[in-house]
Amino acid sequence: MQYYLLLPILLVIVPVRYLKGILAGGIILCVIYAGYLLNSDGGRQDAYFSLLARIPEFLIGVWISVSNYGQTWSRGVSNGASTVGIMLVLGSFFLINDKTSFPGAMALPPCVGTAMIIAAKKGWINRFVSQNIFVWIGALSYSLYLWHWPILSIIRYYTNSYELDASSLAFVLISTLLCACFSYYCVENIFRKSNSKKKVIFHAGMLIISIFPVIIASFKLNQYFIDSLPREYTRYAVEDEICHGKIVRNCVRGSIGSQNKLLLLGDSHAAQLNKFAAVVGNANNIEFTIVTASSCVTIPNFDTNVVPDFSRKQCLNQLEYAEELIKEAEIIVIAGKWSWHVKSDTFLISLDNFLADVNTSGKSIFLLAQIPQLELDIQRLRIFERLGFPVQTKLIQSWETANQKVAAITDKYSNTIFLDFTALPFFDNAPFYDGDLMYFDESHLNEVGSAKYGEMVVPYFKDMLN
């Protein structure tokens, strides 16, 4: 859109005799700028969405148009140029992939190839694409361009995948074509063929008026299909009442004052167990002390360099507080997002060393398995389920592998047990259980889910303590 606003201004203010040179210079400078962006931090995304970096792809076509390049070519030269052009275009399917630094110089082969085909008016490819079916597609091309992206976005939002299967691809192609035909014949052609100002004003007015019912209907549909969730479904605990990143009172849950005391340590995957601990503790006469921090497993010698800057100080404070509690605790439970932490060899070493140290002290350690981690956004699943669309939850692969790595470390020590409850029916249809939403994001339980999870494992904890 920015390009089509700026190009007419350029064409008006630049004298015709300078236009060809300025366009060529603009192409070269913008390609160089794109290359500069691509070699900077985060440059691939910046370049991809940069107006200046993408302008050469348009300007090459403009240069062909204003320069009349290829007008005097013979049929033989045109055939040769168009053959080279189609080879550049088709070769780009193999030359450019998701690892290619794009746009920049790598945008030139398909764009220059297309320009050569356009310039070679007497070439065999031009004659081939001048058939009625291709001319019709060409007339639809801008409508196809406008529609394909929102339709692709919707199907990718639904499938949570950038790789479409055959049925999804067929849906995209057919719906894009139908929508493009509608806007071409019912919008573009109407305005293009309106010969009087009255007709243009009338059609524009009708278009604007038709937008308002759509906007109003969308608000009503949203309110009907997606009601606001109660707070207990959008968090794993009341933030000001748990010792997550800070100390709040005595950090105790469950049967307060009980002689059976457990210390629960870890990151947000341990913090999500506050409601869990209250249920399990009250049922089994256990007092849980819970000390956690974001992205930070609160055990000695945890590598704080992997913690984001905004929560590193909180992590250090919680580690210091937990160190004193560890000295006094007889039973320690540790929970974490293992799929994240096992990527760090430093973490695996610090966990191994901690378990080895505790093994000589006579304390008991229980490591909780990470709960199943989803690929799809929870709110998307909720929307699709409410609309009656078929919903297939997908789990990422790394959480199971991570659990296995942590379990392998615990197996080395006699006083350490790995507790894996992920095979319980509670997780069979994650993030839902018995028709209710148990997760609040892809990897954390909400308050309702945490409490329900606790109810499910009450008997296991009783046996474990015995």
C-alpha positions in Angstrom: 0.0 0.0 0.0 2.8 2.4 0.9 4.5 1.6 -2.5 1.4 2.4 -4.5 0.9 5.7 -2.6 4.6 6.7 -3.2 5.1 5.6 -6.8 2.7 8.1 -8.5 4.4 11.0 -6.6 7.8 9.8 -7.9 6.5 9.6 -11.4 5.0 13.1 -11.3 7.9 15.0 -9.7 10.8 13.4 -11.6 11.4 14.6 -15.2 10.9 11.8 -17.8 14.5 12.1 -19.1 15.9 11.3 -15.6 13.3 8.7 -14.6 15.1 5.6 -16.1 18.4 6.5 -14.4 16.8 7.3 -11.0 14.8 4.1 -11.1 17.9 2.0 -11.8 19.8 3.8 -9.1 16.9 3.3 -6.7 16.9 -0.5 -7.4 20.7 -0.7 -6.8 20.6 1.4 -3.6 17.6 -0.5 -2.1 19.2 -3.9 -2.9 22.4 -2.7 -1.0 20.2 -1.5 1.9 18.4 -4.9 2.0 21.8 -6.6 2.2 22.8 -4.3 5.0 19.6 -5.2 6.9 20.1 -8.9 6.4 23.6 -8.8 7.9 22.4 -7.0 11.1 20.9 -8.6 14.2 17.3 -9.7 13.6 17.8 -8.5 10.0 15.9 -11.2 8.2 12.6 -10.2 9.6 13.4 -6.5 9.4 14.3 -6.8 5.7 11.3 -9.0 4.9 8.9 -6.3 6.2 10.9 -3.3 5.1 9.4 -1.1 2.4 12.8 0.0 1.1 14.1 -3.5 1.1 11.1 -4.8 -0.9 10.8 -1.8 -3.3 13.3 -3.2 -5.9 10.9 -6.1 -6.6 8.4 -3.5 -7.9 10.8 -1.0 -9.4 12.3 -3.6 -11.8 8.8 -3.9 -13.4 8.4 -0.1 -13.4 11.8 0.3 -15.1 10.8 -2.2 -17.8 7.7 -0.1 -18.4 9.2 3.3 -18.6 12.3 2.3 -20.5 10.4 0.4 -23.3 13.2 -2.2 -22.9 12.8 -5.1 -25.5 10.7 -3.1 -27.9 13.1 -3.6 -30.8 14.1 -7.2 -30.1 13.7 -9.7 -32.9 11.7 -12.9 -32.4 14.9 -14.8 -31.9 16.3 -12.5 -29.3 12.9 -12.4 -27.6 12.7 -16.2 -27.5 16.2 -16.4 -26.0 15.5 -13.7 -23.4 12.1 -15.2 -22.4 13.7 -18.7 -22.1 16.4 -17.3 -19.8 13.7 -15.5 -17.9 11.5 -18.6 -17.3 14.6 -20.5 -16.2 15.4 -17.8 -13.6 11.8 -17.9 -12.3 11.6 -21.7 -12.1 15.1 -21.9 -10.8 14.1 -19.6 -7.9 11.9 -22.4 -6.5 15.0 -24.4 -5.8 17.4 -21.4 -5.2 15.3 -19.7 -2.5 14.2 -21.5 0.7 13.5 -20.7 4.4 17.2 -20.5 5.1 18.0 -18.1 2.3 18.9 -14.5 3.1 15.9 -12.8 1.5 15.0 -10.4 0.0 18.2 -8.5 -1.0 20.2 -10.0 -3.9 18.2 -13.2 -3.8 15.0 -11.4 -4.8 16.7 -10.4 -8.1 16.6 -13.8 -10.0 12.7 -14.2 -10.0 12.1 -10.5 -10.5 14.7 -10.0 -13.3 13.4 -13.3 -14.9 9.9 -12.0 -14.8 11.0 -8.6 -16.3 12.8 -10.4 -19.2 9.6 -12.4 -20.0 7.6 -9.1 -20.0 10.2 -7.3 -22.1 10.3 -10.2 -24.7 7.0 -9.4 -26.3 7.7 -11.5 -29.3 8.9 -14.5 -27.3 7.2 -17.9 -27.2 6.3 -17.5 -23.5 4.4 -14.2 -24.1 2.4 -15.9 -26.9 1.7 -18.8 -24.5 0.5 -16.7 -21.6 -1.6 -14.5 -24.0 -4.3 -17.2 -24.2 -7.7 -16.2 -22.8 -7.5 -18.3 -19.6 -4.2 -16.7 -18.6 -5.4 -13.2 -19.5 -8.5 -13.8 -17.3 -6.2 -14.9 -14.4 -4.1 -11.8 -15.0 -7.2 -9.7 -14.7 -8.0 -11.4 -11.4 -4.4 -11.3 -10.2 -4.7 -8.2 -7.9 -7.9 -9.5 -6.3 -6.2 -12.9 -5.9 -3.2 -11.1 -4.3 -5.5 -9.2 -1.9 -7.5 -12.2 -0.8 -4.9 -15.0 -0.6 -3.2 -13.6 2.6 -6.2 -13.3 4.9 -7.5 -16.7 3.8 -4.0 -18.2 4.3 -3.9 -16.5 7.7 -7.3 -18.0 8.8 -6.4 -21.6 7.7 -3.0 -21.3 9.4 -4.6 -19.9 12.5 -6.9 -22.9 12.5 -4.3 -25.6 11.7 -1.4 -23.9 13.6 0.8 -25.0 10.7 2.6 -23.3 7.8 2.6 -26.5 5.9 -0.8 -27.2 4.5 -2.2 -30.7 3.7 -4.1 -31.4 0.5 -7.5 -30.5 1.8 -6.4 -27.3 3.4 -4.6 -26.3 0.2 -7.7 -27.0 -1.9 -9.7 -24.9 0.5 -7.3 -22.0 0.2 -7.2 -22.2 -3.6 -10.9 -22.5 -4.2 -11.9 -19.8 -1.6 -9.3 -17.4 -2.8 -10.5 -17.8 -6.4 -14.2 -17.3 -5.4 -13.5 -14.3 -3.3 -11.3 -12.8 -6.0 -14.1 -13.3 -8.6 -16.6 -11.6 -6.3 -14.4 -8.5 -5.6 -13.3 -8.3 -9.3 -16.8 -8.4 -10.8 -18.8 -6.8 -8.0 -16.3 -4.1 -6.8 -13.5 -3.5 -9.2 -15.4 -3.6 -12.5 -18.3 -1.6 -11.1 -16.0 1.3 -10.2 -13.9 0.9 -13.3 -16.9 1.1 -15.6 -18.6 3.9 -13.7 -18.5 6.8 -16.2 -20.1 9.5 -14.1 -19.3 11.0 -10.7 -22.9 10.2 -9.5 -22.3 6.5 -10.2 -19.0 6.5 -8.4 -20.5 8.3 -5.4 -23.5 6.0 -5.3 -21.3 2.8 -5.5 -18.9 4.2 -2.9 -21.7 5.0 -0.6 -23.3 1.6 -0.9 -19.9 0.0 -0.2 -19.4 2.1 3.0 -23.0 1.5 4.2 -22.6 -2.3 3.8 -19.5 -2.2 6.0 -21.4 -1.1 9.1 -23.7 -4.1 9.5 -20.6 -6.4 9.1 -18.8 -4.5 12.0 -21.9 -4.6 14.2 -22.5 -8.3 13.4 -18.9 -9.2 14.2 -19.2 -7.7 17.7 -22.4 -9.5 18.4 -20.9 -12.8 17.1 -17.8 -12.4 19.3 -20.0 -11.8 22.4 -22.2 -14.8 21.5 -19.5 -17.3 20.8 -16.7 -16.2 23.1 -17.7 -15.0 26.6 -15.1 -13.7 29.0 -13.4 -16.4 31.1 -13.6 -16.1 34.9 -10.3 -15.1 36.5 -9.5 -18.6 37.8 -9.3 -19.8 34.2 -6.7 -17.2 33.2 -4.0 -17.7 35.9 -2.5 -20.4 37.9 -2.8 -18.5 41.2 -3.4 -15.1 42.7 -0.1 -13.4 42.0 0.0 -11.4 45.3 -0.6 -14.6 47.4 2.2 -16.9 46.2 6.0 -16.8 46.6 6.8 -16.6 42.9 9.6 -14.1 42.3 9.0 -12.7 45.8 8.3 -13.8 49.4 4.8 -13.4 50.6 4.3 -14.2 54.2 5.5 -17.8 54.9 4.9 -19.4 51.4 2.8 -22.2 53.0 0.0 -24.2 51.4 -2.0 -27.3 52.5 -2.4 -28.5 56.0 -0.7 -25.6 57.9 1.1 -26.7 61.1 1.3 -30.4 60.1 4.4 -32.4 61.1 4.6 -33.7 57.5 6.4 -30.9 55.7 7.4 -30.8 52.0 9.5 -28.1 50.3 8.4 -27.4 46.7 10.9 -25.7 44.5 11.1 -24.7 40.8 10.0 -22.3 38.1 6.5 -21.3 37.0 5.7 -25.0 36.5 6.2 -25.3 40.2 4.3 -22.1 40.9 1.3 -23.5 39.0 1.0 -26.1 41.7 0.0 -23.8 44.5 -3.7 -24.9 44.2 -2.5 -28.5 43.7 -0.5 -28.3 46.9 -3.4 -26.9 48.8 -5.6 -29.9 47.7 -3.0 -32.6 48.2 -1.8 -31.1 51.5 -5.3 -30.8 53.0 -6.2 -34.3 51.9 -3.0 -35.9 53.2 -2.1 -33.7 56.2 0.9 -32.2 54.4 2.3 -28.7 54.8 3.9 -27.5 51.5 6.3 -24.6 51.5 6.6 -23.3 47.9 9.4 -21.0 46.6 9.5 -20.4 42.9 10.7 -17.9 40.2 10.1 -17.4 36.5 12.4 -19.4 34.3 14.4 -20.3 37.4 14.6 -23.7 39.1 15.3 -22.6 42.7 18.0 -25.1 43.5 21.6 -24.2 44.5 24.0 -23.2 41.6 21.2 -22.7 39.1 22.7 -20.9 36.1 21.0 -17.5 36.3 22.5 -16.4 32.9 19.6 -18.2 31.1 17.0 -16.2 33.0 15.6 -13.1 31.2 17.0 -9.8 32.5 13.7 -8.6 33.9 13.4 -11.6 36.3 17.0 -12.3 37.1 17.1 -10.4 40.3 13.9 -12.1 41.5 15.5 -15.5 40.7 18.6 -14.6 42.7 16.5 -13.5 45.7 14.4 -16.7 45.6 17.6 -18.9 45.3 19.0 -17.2 48.4 15.8 -17.7 50.3 15.4 -21.4 49.2 19.0 -22.2 50.2 18.1 -21.9 53.9 14.9 -23.9 53.5 16.8 -26.7 51.8 19.1 -27.1 54.8 16.1 -27.8 57.1 13.9 -29.8 54.7 13.7 -33.6 54.8 11.5 -34.0 51.7 12.0 -31.8 48.6 9.8 -31.8 45.5 11.1 -30.1 42.4 9.0 -29.1 39.3 10.0 -27.3 36.2 9.6 -26.7 32.5 12.1 -29.4 31.6 11.7 -28.9 27.9 13.3 -25.5 28.4 15.9 -26.3 31.0 17.4 -29.5 29.6 18.7 -27.5 26.6 21.3 -26.1 29.0 24.2 -28.5 29.9 25.0 -26.2 32.8 21.5 -26.9 34.3 21.8 -30.6 33.9 25.2 -30.5 35.7 23.8 -28.4 38.5 20.8 -30.7 38.9 23.0 -33.7 39.0 25.4 -32.2 41.5 22.4 -31.1 43.7 20.9 -34.6 43.7 24.3 -36.1 44.5 24.8 -33.7 47.5 21.4 -34.4 48.8 21.9 -38.1 48.4 24.6 -38.1 51.1 22.4 -36.1 53.5 19.6 -38.5 53.9 16.9 -36.2 52.5 14.3 -37.5 50.0 13.8 -35.8 46.6 10.9 -36.1 44.3 11.1 -34.6 40.8 7.7 -34.0 39.1 7.4 -34.7 35.3 6.6 -31.7 33.2 2.9 -31.8 32.2 2.1 -32.2 28.5 2.9 -29.1 26.5 0.6 -28.0 23.6 1.4 -26.6 20.2 -1.9 -24.7 19.8 -2.9 -21.5 21.6 -5.5 -22.2 24.3 -7.8 -19.4 23.2 -7.8 -20.7 19.6 -8.8 -24.2 20.8 -11.5 -22.6 22.9 -12.9 -20.6 20.0 -12.9 -23.5 17.6 -14.6 -25.8 20.1 -17.3 -23.2 20.8 -17.9 -22.8 17.1 -18.3 -26.5 16.7 -15.2 -27.0 14.5 -13.3 -30.2 14.9 -10.4 -29.6 17.3 -7.3 -31.8 17.4 -4.9 -30.9 20.1 -1.2 -31.3 19.2 1.6 -31.8 21.7 5.1 -30.7 21.1 7.7 -33.5 21.1 10.3 -32.0 23.4 8.4 -32.3 26.7 8.5 -36.1 26.7 12.1 -36.2 25.7 13.0 -33.7 28.4 11.1 -35.8 31.1 13.2 -38.8 30.0 16.4 -36.9 30.4 15.5 -35.7 33.9 14.3 -39.2 34.9 17.6 -40.6 33.8 19.5 -38.3 36.2 17.2 -39.2 39.1 17.7 -43.0 38.5 21.3 -42.6 39.6 20.4 -41.8 43.2 18.6 -44.1 45.7 16.8 -41.3 47.6 15.4 -39.6 44.4 12.2 -40.6 42.7 10.8 -39.2 39.4 7.0 -38.8 39.6 5.3 -39.0 36.3 1.5 -38.5 36.4 1.2 -37.5 32.7 -0.5 -40.9 31.8 -3.5 -40.1 34.0 -6.8 -39.6 32.3 -6.6 -36.0 33.4 -4.3 -35.3 30.4 -5.9 -37.5 27.8 -7.7 -34.6 26.2 -5.5 -31.7 27.3 -6.2 -28.8 27.7 -9.7 -30.0 28.5 -10.9 -32.4 31.1 -14.5 -33.5 31.5 -15.5 -30.6 29.2 -13.8 -28.0 31.3 -10.7 -25.9 30.4 -7.7 -27.0 32.6 -4.9 -24.9 31.0 -4.5 -21.2 30.7 -1.7 -21.3 28.1 0.2 -23.9 26.1 2.1 -25.3 29.1 0.6 -24.1 32.4 -2.5 -25.2 34.2 -5.0 -22.7 35.4 -6.3 -22.5 39.0 -9.2 -24.9 38.2 -6.8 -27.3 36.5 -4.2 -27.1 39.2 -6.8 -28.0 41.9 -8.3 -30.8 39.7 -4.8 -32.2 39.1 -4.3 -32.2 42.9 -7.5 -34.2 43.4 -6.3 -36.8 40.8 -2.9 -37.4 42.6 -4.0 -37.3 46.2 -3.9 -41.2 46.6 -0.5 -41.3 44.9 1.0 -38.8 47.2 -0.3 -40.7 50.2 1.4 -43.9 49.0 4.5 -42.0 48.2 4.8 -40.6 51.7 4.2 -44.0 53.3 
